[in-house]
Every structure is written in C-alpha cells, then in structure tokens.
Amino acid sequence: MSTPQWEQFLELIQQREVVPQKLVRHLHKQLQSKQPPPSARAVAGWLVDHGYLTRFQAQELLKAVGAAPEESGEKPVQGKTGHAPQDQLPEVTAPSREGEERFE
C-alpha cells in the first residue's frame, strides 16, 4: 500500500525542517484518523492559512510530492479564500505557537 500524499507532504516538510517538528507530529497524529483522508493541498493550505508556510513554499513542496496544482489543472494554493471544498482540512487544531516564526 502506498503512502498517502498528505503523509508524504508532512514527511517532506519534516525532512526539510520548514515548520516546527512539534507541529508536524501534532498534525500527523490528528490527520491519520480523518475520513476521508485529507489531500496534500488541504494540508498545505492549512499551513499557509496559519502562517507556517508562504504560498510559494507550499507550491514548491507540493511539486516535490507530485501534488502541484499545475500538474492536475487546478489553481494554486490560495490560502483562506481560495480552497475548493475537498481542499479543506476538517477540524484540525495547532499546538502552542509561543516563540515560533510566522508568515502573515
């Protein structure tokens, strides 16, 4: 069985250390039980919306796992206002952000 794209995406951001490791573990724990499973784009959009990634970073990371919008004919990650319903993450919370860098 192959690894879901959202999980590949989280593994990549963990390897590249672009977001706090605590957040990656926290998200993985919450997302592994979600049905239906989220898309890698949904995870990227959530990280953009919450200031952990820029749109550019999200696009580049999605390309690296084969989930880039241009490969599927979809529009790029837009943040809060540009997601299609299937690109929304269901009720995911973030851990404390004390002392972390954010993009706003």
C-alpha positions as CSV (number, residue, x, y, z in Angstrom):
1,M,0.0,0.0,0.0
2,S,1.4,3.4,-0.9
3,T,1.8,6.3,1.4
4,P,-1.0,8.9,1.1
5,Q,0.1,12.2,-0.5
6,W,-0.7,14.2,2.7
7,E,1.6,11.9,4.6
8,Q,4.3,12.3,2.0
9,F,3.9,16.0,2.2
10,L,4.3,16.0,6.0
11,E,7.3,13.8,5.8
12,L,8.9,16.2,3.3
13,I,8.4,19.3,5.5
14,Q,9.7,17.3,8.4
15,Q,12.9,16.4,6.4
16,R,13.4,19.9,5.2
17,E,12.6,21.4,8.6
18,V,10.5,24.2,7.2
19,V,8.0,24.1,10.1
20,P,8.4,23.1,13.7
21,Q,8.8,19.3,14.3
22,K,6.2,19.5,17.1
23,L,3.7,20.8,14.6
24,V,4.4,18.0,12.1
25,R,3.9,15.3,14.7
26,H,0.8,17.1,16.0
27,L,-0.8,17.3,12.5
28,H,0.2,13.7,11.6
29,K,-1.5,12.4,14.8
30,Q,-4.7,14.3,14.1
31,L,-4.9,13.6,10.4
32,Q,-4.2,9.8,10.4
33,S,-7.7,9.1,11.6
34,K,-9.6,11.5,9.4
35,Q,-12.1,10.1,6.9
36,P,-12.0,10.8,4.1
37,P,-8.2,11.4,4.3
38,P,-7.2,15.0,3.5
39,S,-5.4,16.0,0.3
40,A,-1.8,17.3,0.4
41,R,-3.2,20.6,-0.9
42,A,-5.5,20.8,2.1
43,V,-2.6,20.3,4.5
44,A,-0.6,22.9,2.5
45,G,-3.5,25.4,2.6
46,W,-3.9,24.9,6.3
47,L,-0.2,25.6,6.9
48,V,-0.5,28.8,4.7
49,D,-3.6,29.9,6.5
50,H,-2.0,29.5,9.9
51,G,1.2,31.3,8.9
52,Y,3.6,28.3,8.9
53,L,4.3,28.4,5.2
54,T,4.2,31.0,2.5
55,R,2.1,30.2,-0.7
56,F,5.4,29.9,-2.6
57,Q,6.8,27.4,-0.1
58,A,3.5,25.4,-0.2
59,Q,3.6,25.3,-4.0
60,E,7.2,24.1,-4.2
61,L,6.7,21.4,-1.5
62,L,3.5,20.2,-3.3
63,K,5.5,19.9,-6.5
64,A,8.1,17.8,-4.7
65,V,5.4,15.2,-3.7
66,G,3.6,15.3,-7.1
67,A,0.6,17.2,-5.8
68,A,1.2,20.5,-7.6
69,P,-1.9,22.2,-8.9
70,E,-0.5,22.8,-12.4
71,E,0.0,19.0,-12.7
72,S,-3.7,18.4,-12.2
73,G,-5.0,21.5,-13.9
74,E,-6.1,23.0,-10.5
75,K,-5.4,26.5,-9.4
76,P,-2.5,27.2,-7.0
77,V,-2.8,27.2,-3.2
78,Q,-4.6,30.4,-2.3
79,G,-4.9,30.4,1.5
80,K,-8.1,31.0,3.3
81,T,-10.3,32.2,0.4
82,G,-9.2,30.1,-2.5
83,H,-9.8,26.5,-1.4
84,A,-12.2,24.1,-3.0
85,P,-14.3,22.1,-0.5
86,Q,-12.2,19.0,-1.0
87,D,-9.1,21.1,0.0
88,Q,-10.4,22.0,3.4
89,L,-9.0,20.3,6.5
90,P,-11.6,19.1,8.9
91,E,-11.3,20.5,12.4
92,V,-7.5,20.4,12.9
93,T,-6.0,22.4,15.8
94,A,-2.5,23.7,16.1
95,P,-0.2,23.4,19.1
96,S,1.0,26.4,21.0
97,R,3.0,28.8,18.9
98,E,4.9,30.5,21.6
99,G,8.3,31.7,20.2
100,E,7.7,30.5,16.7
101,E,8.2,32.4,13.4
102,R,5.1,33.1,11.4
103,F,4.4,34.4,7.9
104,E,1.5,36.9,7.9
